[in-house]
Amino acid sequence: MTRPIDLTGKRFGRLVAIKPVGNDKHGSKQWLCECDCGNTAIVVSSSLTKGNTRSCGCIASEKIVARNYRHGLRRTRLYHIHQGMKQRCGNPSHSSYKDYGAKGVKVCDEWKDFEKFYAWAMANGYTESMTIDRIDNSHGYSPDNCRWVSAFDQASNKKNNHNVTWNGETHTLAEWSRITGIRSELLRYRLRRGMDLNLVFKK
């Protein structure tokens, strides 16, 4: 007769065998096990030794949650921002590729994984009203070169905005409009007429 193997204290995945607790209805020896998550489970010894059972069930639950998590996020605005970013930089058929991927703008390896991009976004001030902005337009999309800004701020950062220096400060017309309270259309009109800057910004 084969002597039962003592599994006391041995680890099997997340489970540690504590003590035998009799046999199941088929006569197989069962063990009370403690899981790393804090729960306990009664497992047949052969399931432990063959690697068929490696947790109290929490591993399977975590996989289900992870699948639902990923699936649910695909319906979010942030997911579409991520996809748009990758398409602009990596798909030659995309309408904006000529201004991004064709000019060497890339998405860093880390951010090719949406969940890592999502984690960064949540830790760095993302809200539904924000858009992603590259701090240095000569570099690509990465954690150290990106930030979340309002649509207004991003519009002000575009390369075709008109920068004007007055009283030692340089701003775009959109920013000067916000600072002075003068409509940007009026500021642009005055500049086109060649007016002195003190008159351009006079209310």
SULKACOR-V417917 format. One record per residue. RES is the residue in one letter. PHI is phi as a letter, one per 20 degrees, with the letter a starting at -180 (* if undefined). PSI is psi in degrees with one decimal (NA if undefined). OMEGA is omega in whole degrees, 0 to 359 (none if undefined). Layout:
# SULKACOR-V417917
res->RES phi->PHI psi->PSI omega->OMEGA
res->RES phi->PHI psi->PSI omega->OMEGA
This chain:
# SULKACOR-V417917
res->M phi->* psi->131.1 omega->181
res->T phi->f psi->132.0 omega->180
res->R phi->f psi->131.4 omega->180
res->P phi->g psi->139.8 omega->179
res->I phi->f psi->133.0 omega->178
res->D phi->e psi->114.7 omega->182
res->L phi->d psi->4.3 omega->185
res->T phi->g psi->124.9 omega->177
res->G phi->n psi->-4.1 omega->181
res->K phi->e psi->146.7 omega->182
res->R phi->e psi->138.6 omega->176
res->F phi->c psi->94.8 omega->185
res->G phi->m psi->-119.8 omega->178
res->R phi->e psi->-3.5 omega->185
res->L phi->e psi->143.1 omega->172
res->V phi->c psi->124.0 omega->181
res->A phi->f psi->127.4 omega->182
res->I phi->e psi->-54.4 omega->181
res->K phi->a psi->155.3 omega->177
res->P phi->f psi->146.6 omega->181
res->V phi->c psi->41.0 omega->177
res->G phi->n psi->-166.9 omega->183
res->N phi->d psi->156.5 omega->174
res->D phi->e psi->-174.0 omega->185
res->K phi->f psi->-14.9 omega->178
res->H phi->e psi->0.8 omega->179
res->G phi->n psi->6.2 omega->180
res->S phi->e psi->140.4 omega->183
res->K phi->f psi->137.2 omega->180
res->Q phi->d psi->150.3 omega->180
res->W phi->c psi->139.2 omega->170
res->L phi->e psi->125.4 omega->183
res->C phi->c psi->147.7 omega->174
res->E phi->d psi->131.7 omega->181
res->C phi->e psi->153.4 omega->178
res->D phi->g psi->-25.1 omega->182
res->C phi->f psi->-8.3 omega->179
res->G phi->o psi->-15.3 omega->179
res->N phi->e psi->167.0 omega->175
res->T phi->d psi->160.2 omega->179
res->A phi->b psi->148.5 omega->174
res->I phi->d psi->120.3 omega->188
res->V phi->c psi->139.6 omega->176
res->V phi->f psi->137.4 omega->185
res->S phi->g psi->-38.1 omega->181
res->S phi->f psi->-31.4 omega->178
res->S phi->f psi->-33.4 omega->177
res->L phi->f psi->-51.3 omega->186
res->T phi->f psi->-26.6 omega->179
res->K phi->e psi->-4.7 omega->178
res->G phi->n psi->14.3 omega->181
res->N phi->f psi->-29.6 omega->179
res->T phi->c psi->121.3 omega->185
res->R phi->c psi->4.7 omega->176
res->S phi->a psi->176.6 omega->178
res->C phi->f psi->-4.0 omega->186
res->G phi->p psi->-7.3 omega->184
res->C phi->f psi->-29.8 omega->179
res->I phi->f psi->-46.4 omega->179
res->A phi->f psi->-40.4 omega->179
res->S phi->f psi->-41.6 omega->180
res->E phi->f psi->-37.1 omega->179
res->K phi->f psi->-39.2 omega->178
res->I phi->f psi->-44.8 omega->179
res->V phi->f psi->-42.3 omega->181
res->A phi->f psi->-41.3 omega->179
res->R phi->f psi->-44.5 omega->179
res->N phi->f psi->-37.2 omega->179
res->Y phi->f psi->-49.8 omega->181
res->R phi->f psi->-42.9 omega->182
res->H phi->f psi->-43.3 omega->181
res->G phi->f psi->-38.3 omega->182
res->L phi->f psi->-20.1 omega->180
res->R phi->f psi->-10.8 omega->178
res->R phi->e psi->2.6 omega->185
res->T phi->e psi->160.6 omega->176
res->R phi->f psi->-38.0 omega->182
res->L phi->f psi->-36.5 omega->178
res->Y phi->f psi->-41.3 omega->180
res->H phi->f psi->-32.6 omega->175
res->I phi->f psi->-43.8 omega->180
res->H phi->f psi->-44.5 omega->180
res->Q phi->f psi->-40.4 omega->179
res->G phi->f psi->-40.4 omega->178
res->M phi->f psi->-46.8 omega->181
res->K phi->f psi->-38.4 omega->180
res->Q phi->f psi->-43.8 omega->180
res->R phi->g psi->-34.9 omega->185
res->C phi->e psi->-22.4 omega->188
res->G phi->c psi->-5.7 omega->183
res->N phi->d psi->104.6 omega->182
res->P phi->g psi->-18.8 omega->180
res->S phi->e psi->-10.7 omega->181
res->H phi->f psi->142.7 omega->184
res->S phi->f psi->-25.7 omega->182
res->S phi->d psi->4.3 omega->183
res->Y phi->g psi->-36.2 omega->183
res->K phi->f psi->-26.9 omega->181
res->D phi->e psi->-5.7 omega->183
res->Y phi->c psi->-84.4 omega->183
res->G phi->g psi->-40.6 omega->181
res->A phi->f psi->-20.8 omega->179
res->K phi->d psi->13.4 omega->175
res->G phi->n psi->7.0 omega->178
res->V phi->f psi->125.8 omega->184
res->K phi->c psi->161.4 omega->171
res->V phi->e psi->129.0 omega->182
res->C phi->f psi->157.0 omega->183
res->D phi->g psi->-39.9 omega->182
res->E phi->g psi->-41.7 omega->185
res->W phi->e psi->-1.3 omega->173
res->K phi->f psi->-19.3 omega->174
res->D phi->e psi->113.4 omega->185
res->F phi->g psi->-38.8 omega->183
res->E phi->f psi->-33.1 omega->177
res->K phi->f psi->-38.0 omega->176
res->F phi->f psi->-41.4 omega->179
res->Y phi->f psi->-45.5 omega->180
res->A phi->f psi->-42.2 omega->179
res->W phi->f psi->-44.9 omega->182
res->A phi->g psi->-44.8 omega->182
res->M phi->f psi->-29.9 omega->181
res->A phi->e psi->-6.6 omega->186
res->N phi->c psi->34.2 omega->168
res->G phi->n psi->16.6 omega->180
res->Y phi->f psi->135.5 omega->169
res->T phi->c psi->168.5 omega->183
res->E phi->f psi->-17.5 omega->181
res->S phi->e psi->-2.7 omega->184
res->M phi->e psi->155.2 omega->173
res->T phi->c psi->156.3 omega->181
res->I phi->e psi->139.3 omega->185
res->D phi->c psi->132.6 omega->175
res->R phi->e psi->128.0 omega->182
res->I phi->f psi->-45.6 omega->177
res->D phi->d psi->111.0 omega->185
res->N phi->f psi->-8.8 omega->178
res->S phi->e psi->-5.7 omega->179
res->H phi->d psi->167.1 omega->186
res->G phi->e psi->-162.8 omega->180
res->Y phi->e psi->116.4 omega->179
res->S phi->b psi->162.1 omega->182
res->P phi->g psi->-32.4 omega->183
res->D phi->e psi->-1.5 omega->180
res->N phi->c psi->12.5 omega->182
res->C phi->c psi->156.8 omega->179
res->R phi->b psi->166.6 omega->175
res->W phi->d psi->128.8 omega->180
res->V phi->c psi->164.9 omega->175
res->S phi->f psi->161.5 omega->178
res->A phi->g psi->-35.3 omega->179
res->F phi->f psi->-47.3 omega->181
res->D phi->f psi->-39.5 omega->180
res->Q phi->f psi->-39.2 omega->177
res->A phi->f psi->-36.7 omega->180
res->S phi->f psi->-23.2 omega->183
res->N phi->e psi->-8.2 omega->183
res->K phi->f psi->145.5 omega->187
res->K phi->f psi->-20.1 omega->182
res->N phi->e psi->5.9 omega->177
res->N phi->f psi->151.1 omega->182
res->H phi->e psi->113.3 omega->177
res->N phi->e psi->132.7 omega->181
res->V phi->c psi->131.2 omega->177
res->T phi->d psi->126.8 omega->180
res->W phi->b psi->133.9 omega->181
res->N phi->l psi->37.2 omega->176
res->G phi->n psi->5.2 omega->179
res->E phi->d psi->141.6 omega->179
res->T phi->d psi->124.3 omega->178
res->H phi->b psi->163.4 omega->172
res->T phi->f psi->166.1 omega->178
res->L phi->f psi->-36.4 omega->179
res->A phi->f psi->-40.0 omega->179
res->E phi->f psi->-40.9 omega->178
res->W phi->f psi->-36.8 omega->178
res->S phi->f psi->-42.7 omega->180
res->R phi->f psi->-38.4 omega->182
res->I phi->f psi->-44.6 omega->186
res->T phi->e psi->-20.3 omega->184
res->G phi->n psi->7.3 omega->178
res->I phi->e psi->134.6 omega->181
res->R phi->g psi->137.5 omega->183
res->S phi->f psi->-31.1 omega->178
res->E phi->f psi->-38.5 omega->179
res->L phi->f psi->-40.9 omega->177
res->L phi->f psi->-44.4 omega->180
res->R phi->f psi->-41.2 omega->179
res->Y phi->f psi->-44.1 omega->180
res->R phi->f psi->-39.3 omega->180
res->L phi->f psi->-40.7 omega->180
res->R phi->f psi->-28.3 omega->178
res->R phi->f psi->-6.1 omega->178
res->G phi->m psi->23.6 omega->182
res->M phi->f psi->151.7 omega->173
res->D phi->g psi->141.5 omega->185
res->L phi->f psi->-32.0 omega->177
res->N phi->f psi->-30.8 omega->176
res->L phi->e psi->-34.1 omega->178
res->V phi->g psi->-40.8 omega->185
res->F phi->e psi->13.4 omega->179
res->K phi->e psi->131.9 omega->179
res->K phi->e psi->NA omega->none
